[in-house]
Amino acid sequence: MEEMIKVYALSTCPYCKRTKKFLDEHKIPYDCTDVDMLDDDEQDKVLEEIERISGKRAFPVVVIGPEVIVGHDEDRLRRALKL
């Protein structure tokens, strides 16, 4: 896969952990930002970005090219990643 995958997550979120585990198990490289680990100013910026791209503040958010997947959805991940 050529596109870099971006994951926005919370470090304590079980659905975020499942999504990262799914990507790891399929050896899919991704860049992850644990939003709750950022300082306040950076967190505000990232939350605004998440809301802009997904329309809400829910986690995880996975960006694969033009596709934005909100929540842990293995079926959509499989389709987007062509697995």
Secondary structure, DSSP 8 states (H G I E B T S, - for coil): --S-EEEEE-TT-HHHHHHHHHHHHTT--EEEEEGGGS-HHHHHHHHHHHHHHHSS--S-EEEETTEEEES--HHHHHHHHT-
